[in-house]
Amino acid sequence: MKNEKPNYFDLVYQVVREIPEGRATSYGTIAHYLGLKSGARMVGYAMNAAHSLPDVPAHRVVNRIGMLTGKHHFSTPTAMQEALEKEGVIVENDKIKNFDQVFWDPEKELLI
């Protein structure tokens, strides 16, 4: 019976793979888009497990106010910030500056 349920991690990864370079979204936004009842926490679990998947840009997923709350799950404490900055995203004090301008909403951007 367990196999009949969708693999939520895979669904989360499908959405995260669509986030364009230089943009970011939140755990809760992805959860809302996918209709995950367990919400942002499930997306966070998926992101924590994504670091061995080179095609999932986990650095582009932050909390609802743009904080790099997942940074401790990367290879170094600064890797998440470095990856975002490499894409042109400005990060100050572990928070994306002008998050509202960088924010990517799958509800508006995707048709999957």
C-alpha positions, -999 to 999 in steps of 0.1 A, spaced: 0 0 0 28 24 7 39 23 -29 5 38 -39 13 71 -23 33 96 -42 69 101 -32 67 136 -17 105 141 -18 105 135 -55 76 160 -60 95 186 -40 127 179 -60 107 184 -93 96 219 -82 131 228 -68 147 219 -101 126 245 -118 137 274 -96 157 296 -120 193 306 -112 194 338 -91 159 332 -76 148 316 -44 116 303 -28 104 292 6 97 258 21 61 268 27 55 281 -8 66 247 -22 44 229 3 14 250 -6 20 245 -43 21 207 -39 -7 206 -14 14 189 12 -6 185 44 26 183 65 37 216 50 70 234 51 85 208 75 82 180 49 99 203 23 126 209 48 131 172 53 133 168 16 159 196 13 180 180 40 181 148 21 188 165 -13 224 174 -7 236 142 -24 216 151 -55 237 175 -76 207 183 -98 186 197 -69 195 233 -62 187 231 -25 205 264 -18 175 282 -35 151 271 -8 149 293 23 124 302 50 95 325 45 115 357 52 145 347 32 167 334 60 192 307 51 178 283 78 191 252 59 228 264 58 240 239 84 230 210 61 255 220 35 291 209 33 303 241 51 283 267 70 289 292 42 283 270 12 246 279 8 254 317 9 283 312 -16 261 293 -40 234 320 -39 260 348 -43 275 330 -73 241 334 -89 239 371 -81 217 369 -50 228 393 -22 229 377 13 235 398 44 235 383 79 222 349 66 192 366 49 185 372 12 184 410 7 154 421 -13 138 387 -9 106 400 -24 124 407 -57 143 374 -57 112 354 -46 100 327 -71 64 314 -68 58 281 -85 20 289 -84 27 317 -109 57 302 -127 49 266 -132 22 246 -149 30 211 -135 
